[in-house]
Amino acid sequence: MKKETIKGIFLSGILSLMVSCGDSKKEMPVVDKEQIKKEIQAKEDEFAAVCNSRTPKNIGYYADDAVTFFQNREPLEGKQAIIDFLTADILANPNKIAFKTNEVFVSNDGNQVVEIGHFTVTDSTNATINSGNYMTLFEKRNGKYVSVRDMSASDRPVE
């Protein structure tokens, strides 16, 4: 009888341990993909406005540790390197840029977003002189999305 009581206590303990360590389903936050797409498009509109106003030092688009991959050059590492490149590029030509968010792929917790979009560059007569596609990885930091990685590719023939 003593053996069966000890066995019962032991089995109850194991069962209790299994139940308490079991996979409790964690409540995932509800992610509104359409709202996030609008938020990302607003970031793109703000980025274009800053570039088109010739004030790249005010870019809040990139994280401090961002890396961007522009065509035909080494990756630019860090927000300051990106701003320096954009400053030289923006001040060298009067062109305007616009971005359109086509798709967003949002992590389950909403803290990361991969955006796929299209860019258009127009000259002073509003003629399109370049266009293409881009991908950007955003992370939510301090409650706001910032670009941590991006790259683009022109859809124009190589001249």
N, C-alpha and C positions, 0 to 999 in steps of 0.2 A: 504494500500500500504506500509505503514511504517512497519507493522508487517511482510509482505512478504519479504521486503528488509532485515530486521534483521534476519528472518528465513534463507534466502539465504546466508547471510554472515556467520551465525552460522554453517549451513550445509557445506559450502565451507571450513570453518576452521576445522571442524571435518574430512572432507574428506582429506584435506591437511595433517592433523596430522596422519591419518591412513596410508596414502601413505608414509610419511616420516619415520614412525615407523615400516613400514612393514618389512617382512623378506627379507632382501637383501642377496642374496646368496654370501657368502664369498668365495673367490678363495682359494681352498685348494692347498697346495703345491703338486707337482707331486712326488710320492714316487716310486723309482726304487727298487722293492723288490729283484731282482737278484743282484743288486749292493750292497745292504745292506747285503744280504746273504754272498757275497764275503768278505765284510768288517768284518762281524762277524767271518767268518772262519779265516781270517787273525788274529783277536784278539785271537782266540783259538790256532792257530799255534804259536803265540808269547808267550802265556801263557805256552804251552807245552815246548817251547824252554827254557824259564826261569826256569821252574821246572826241566827239564832234564839237565840243566847246573849247577844245585845246587845253584842258586842265587835267592832264593825267595824274598829277600829284594827289588829286582828290579821289582816286580810285579806291573804293572800299570793297571791290569785287573779289580781290584775291586775299587768301590767307598769307600770313607772313612767311610760311614755309611752302608756298605754292611752287609748282614747276609747270611751265608751259612749253609746248612743243610747236614752234612756228616752223613753217616750211623752209627748207634749205639753210638751216642753221642748227647749232648745238642747242640743247634745251636751256632755257633760262630758269635759273634756280633762285627762288626767293622773291618776295614782293618787290623789293627795291630794284633788283635786276630787271624785272618785268616793267616796272614804271620807267626806268631809264631807257629801255628799248622803245617803249610806246611814246615817250616824250620825243625822242629823236625822230621816230616815224611820223608821229602826228604833226609835229612842227615843220616837217619837210614837205608835206603835201596838204592841199585843201580838201581832200576827199572826205566823204561822209560814209559812215558804216551803220548798218542796221542788222539786228539779230531776230530770228524767229525760232521760238522753242517748238519743235515738232513733237517730241516724245520725252517723257520722264519715266525713269525706272526708280522706284522709291524703296528703300530698305523697309523691313517690317516695322522698325521702330521710328521711321521717318527721319533718322539722323544722317543718312546719306542719300544722295540723289545723283543718278547719272542722267544727264540731259543730252539729247541729240537734237541739233538744230541746224539752221541754214543762215548764212550771212550774205549780205549784199553790200558792195562798195560802189558808190556813185561819185561822179565828178561834179564840177561846178555847174554843168548843164543838165544834171540829173541822169546822165547816161550811165548805165551799169558798166563798170570797168573791171570788176572782179566779183565772183560769187563762189560759194562753196558750202561745205558742211563742217560741222565741228561736234566734238564730244567734250563734255565737262563733267568732272566729278566734284560735287559739292558736299561739304560736311557742315552740319549745324554746330556752330561754336558760339557760345554766349547768346544763344537764342536766335542767331541769324545764320543763313547759309552763306558760305564763302567757297570760292573755287580753290581746290587743292591741286587739281591736275586738269589741264585742258590741252586740246590739240585741234588743228583745223587742216583742211585740205581744199584747195581750189578745185572747182569743177570746170575750169577753163583750160583749153589746150595749152601746152607748154609752147612758148614762143621762142 
